[in-house]
């Protein structure tokens, strides 16, 4: 497996294919996927020996205080092989993020123990997640 940080249009299409495997991303279009990858400060991919994308994650950050990790996903057929850990380690060790004080992410409660292995905690000082959902037209 090889890490990549720049994505061709073909690899963005492969990110979209990975999204189609996840309940939380099934409704994303290829156009939205392209905008998402291009608009993120850091994207990390894992490609196999045939140059197929098998893992992906992205980060939004101010490079000082916060880095929010999104869309950690590994191809269903490659899960439980340590690839998610490789993505997380690549993000946390990335040169551009070395000065970041807090890494944050969203996850389902059943995934909390997985992310605890990387130093994440649900103890965030009483902070609550808040969301406003905007209805989009057309």
Helices and strands as residue ranges (DSSP letters): E 2-4, H 9-19, H 30-39, E 42-47, E 53-61, E 66-74, G 76-78, H 83-93, G 95-97, E 102-105, G 109-111, H 112-116
